[in-house]
Amino acid sequence: MAQYTIDNRDAPIDFEIDGIIPRTIQNAKNLLMCHKGEVPYDRLRGFDPTLYDLPMQELSEALLPELDRVMMWEPDAEVVSAECSLDANGEVYIRAVIEINIEG
């Protein structure tokens, strides 16, 4: 089982991506980029944006459980670790290590 790093930086979606593992990684990143409440008929899907308003220490503590919840929509990906920080613009940067549990 290989591990991959995803983050919450904007990236274009590749609609012609080949292979189940690259698609799974892209799906996991897309879930991280979605905000809770913005997917019609599935308001629980996506990252809870209210966590961005927490102090960094509290966000760090809430991050892994929230990412575990978000990745329930991608059953082949499991969050191994996650960290957050503020970038130069004062925006929250999230980086997560996921493990893909399928054969490529």
Contact map, one row per residue, 1 for C-alpha under 8 A:
11100000000000000000000000000000000000000000000000000000000000000000000000000000000000000000000000111110
11110000000000000000000000000000000000000000000000000000000000000000000000000000000000000000000000111000
11111000000000000000000000000000000000000000000000000000000000000000000000000000000000000000000011110000
01111100000000000000000010000000000000000000000000000000000000000000000000000000000000000000000011110000
00111110000000000000000000000000000000000000000000000000000000000000000000000000000000000000001111000000
00011111000000000000000010011000000000000000000000000000000000000000000000000000000000000000001111000000
00001111100000000000000000001001000000000000000000000000000000000000000000000000000000000000111100000000
00000111110000000000000000001001100000000000000000000000000000000000000000000000000000000000111000000000
00000011111000000000000000000000100000000000000000000000000000000000000000000000000000000000100000000000
00000001111100000000000000000000100000000000000000000000000000000000000000000000000000000000000000000000
00000000111110000000000000000000000000000000000000000000000000000000000000000000000000000000000000000000
00000000011111000000000000000000000000000000000000000000000000000000000000000000000000000000000000000000
00000000001111100000000001000000000000000000000000000000000000000000000000000000000000000000000000000000
00000000000111111000000000000000000000000000000000000000000000000000000000000000000000000000000000000000
00000000000011111000000000000000000000000000000000000000000000000000000000000000000000000000000000000000
00000000000001111100000000000000000000000000000000000000000000000000000000000000000000000000000000000000
00000000000001111110011000000000000000000000000000000000000000000000000000000000000000000000000000000000
00000000000000011111011000000000000000000000000000000000000000000000000000000000000000000000000000000000
00000000000000001111111000000000000000000000000000000000000000000000000000000000000000000000000000000001
00000000000000000111111100000000000000000000000000000000000000000000000000000000000000000000000000000001
00000000000000000011111110000000000000000000000000000000000000000000000000000000000000000000000000010111
00000000000000001111111111000000000000000000000000000000000000000000000000000000000000000000000000000000
00000000000000001111111111100000000000000000000000000000000000000000000000000000000000000000000000000000
00000000000000000001111111110000000000000000000000000000000000000000000001011000000000000000000000010000
00010100000000000000111111111000000000000000000000000000000000000000000000001000000000000000000000010000
00000000000010000000011111111100000000000000000000000000000000000000000000000000000000000000000000000000
00000000000000000000001111111110000000000000000000000000000000000000000001000000000000000000000000000000
00000100000000000000000111111111000000000000000000000000000000000000001001001000000000000000000000000000
00000111000000000000000011111111100000000000000000000000000000000000000000000000000000000000000000000000
00000000000000000000000001111111110000000000000000000000000000000000000000000000000000000000000000000000
00000000000000000000000000111111110000000000111000000000000000000000011010000000000000000000000000000000
00000011000000000000000000011111111000000000011000000000000000000010010000000000000000000000000000000000
00000001110000000000000000001111111000000000011000000000000000000000000000000000000000000000000000000000
00000000000000000000000000000111111101100000111000000000000000000000000000000000000000000000000000000000
00000000000000000000000000000001111111000000111110000000000000000000000000000000000000000000000000000000
00000000000000000000000000000000011111100011111110000000000000000000000000000000000000000000000000000000
00000000000000000000000000000000001111110111110000000000000000000000000000000000000000000000000000000000
00000000000000000000000000000000011111110010010000000000000000000000000000000000000000000000000000000000
00000000000000000000000000000000010111111110110000000000000000000000000000000000000000000000000000000000
00000000000000000000000000000000000011111110000000000000000000000000000000000000000000000000000000000000
00000000000000000000000000000000000000111110000000000000000000000000000000000000000000000000000000000000
00000000000000000000000000000000000010111111100000000000000000000000000000000000000000000000000000000000
00000000000000000000000000000000000111111111100000000000000000000000000000000000000000000000000000000000
00000000000000000000000000000000000110000111110000000000000000000000000000000000000000000000000000000000
00000000000000000000000000000010011110100111111000000000000000000000010010000000000000000000000000000000
00000000000000000000000000000011111111100001111100000000000000000000010000000000000000000000000000000000
00000000000000000000000000000011111100000000111110000000000000000110010000000000000000000000000000000000
00000000000000000000000000000000001100000000011111100000000000000100000000000000000000000000000000000000
00000000000000000000000000000000001100000000001111111000000000000000000000000000000000000000000000000000
00000000000000000000000000000000000000000000000111111100000000000000000000000000000000000000000000000000
00000000000000000000000000000000000000000000000111111100001001000000000000000000000000000000000000000000
00000000000000000000000000000000000000000000000011111100001000000000000000000000000000000001000000000000
00000000000000000000000000000000000000000000000011111110000000000000000000000000000000000000000000000000
00000000000000000000000000000000000000000000000001111111111000000000000000000000000000000000000000000000
00000000000000000000000000000000000000000000000000001111111000000000000000000000000000000000000000000000
00000000000000000000000000000000000000000000000000000111111100000000000000000000000110000000000000000000
00000000000000000000000000000000000000000000000000000111111110000000000000000000000000000000000000000000
00000000000000000000000000000000000000000000000000000111111111000000000000000000000000000000000000000000
00000000000000000000000000000000000000000000000000110111111111100000000000000000000100000000000000000000
00000000000000000000000000000000000000000000000000000001111111110000000000000000001100000000000000000000
00000000000000000000000000000000000000000000000000000000111111110000000000000000000000000000000000000000
00000000000000000000000000000000000000000000000000100000011111111100000000000000000000000000000000000000
00000000000000000000000000000000000000000000000000000000001111111110000000000000011100000000000000000000
00000000000000000000000000000000000000000000000000000000000111111111000000000010110000000000000000000000
00000000000000000000000000000000000000000000000000000000000001111111100000000000000000000000000000000000
00000000000000000000000000000000000000000000001100000000000001111111110000000000000000000000000000000000
00000000000000000000000000000001000000000000001000000000000000111111111000000010000000000000000000000000
00000000000000000000000000000000000000000000000000000000000000011111111100000110000000000000000000000000
00000000000000000000000000000000000000000000000000000000000000001111111100000000000000000000000000000000
00000000000000000000000000000011000000000000111000000000000000000111111110000000000000000000000000000000
00000000000000000000000000010010000000000000000000000000000000000011111111101110000000000000000000000000
00000000000000000000000000000000000000000000000000000000000000000001111111100000000000000000000000000000
00000000000000000000000000000010000000000000100000000000000000000000011111100000000000000000000000000000
00000000000000000000000100110000000000000000000000000000000000000000001111111000000000000000000000000000
00000000000000000000000000000000000000000000000000000000000000000000001111111100000000000000000000000000
00000000000000000000000100000000000000000000000000000000000000000000000001111100000000000000000000011100
00000000000000000000000110010000000000000000000000000000000000000000001001111110000000000000000001111000
00000000000000000000000000000000000000000000000000000000000000000001001000111111000000000000000001111000
00000000000000000000000000000000000000000000000000000000000000010011001000001111110000000000000111100000
00000000000000000000000000000000000000000000000000000000000000000000000000000111110000000000000111100000
00000000000000000000000000000000000000000000000000000000000000010000000000000011111000000000000111000000
00000000000000000000000000000000000000000000000000000000000000110000000000000011111100000000011110000000
00000000000000000000000000000000000000000000000000000000000100100000000000000000111110000000011100000000
00000000000000000000000000000000000000000000000000000001001100100000000000000000011111000001111000000000
00000000000000000000000000000000000000000000000000000001000000000000000000000000001111100001110000000000
00000000000000000000000000000000000000000000000000000000000000000000000000000000000111111111100000000000
00000000000000000000000000000000000000000000000000000000000000000000000000000000000011111111100000000000
00000000000000000000000000000000000000000000000000000000000000000000000000000000000001111110000000000000
00000000000000000000000000000000000000000000000000000000000000000000000000000000000001111110000000000000
00000000000000000000000000000000000000000000000000000000000000000000000000000000000001111111000000000000
00000000000000000000000000000000000000000000000000000000000000000000000000000000000001111111100000000000
00000000000000000000000000000000000000000000000000010000000000000000000000000000000111100111110000000000
00000011100000000000000000000000000000000000000000000000000000000000000000000000000111100011111000000000
00000011000000000000000000000000000000000000000000000000000000000000000000000000011110000001111100000000
00001111000000000000000000000000000000000000000000000000000000000000000000000000011100000000111110000000
00001110000000000000000000000000000000000000000000000000000000000000000000000011111000000000011111000000
00111100000000000000000000000000000000000000000000000000000000000000000000000011110000000000001111100000
00111100000000000000000000000000000000000000000000000000000000000000000000001111100000000000000111110000
11110000000000000000000000000000000000000000000000000000000000000000000000001111000000000000000011111000
11110000000000000000100110000000000000000000000000000000000000000000000000011100000000000000000001111100
11000000000000000000000000000000000000000000000000000000000000000000000000011100000000000000000000111110
10000000000000000000100000000000000000000000000000000000000000000000000000010000000000000000000000011111
10000000000000000000100000000000000000000000000000000000000000000000000000000000000000000000000000001111
00000000000000000011100000000000000000000000000000000000000000000000000000000000000000000000000000000111
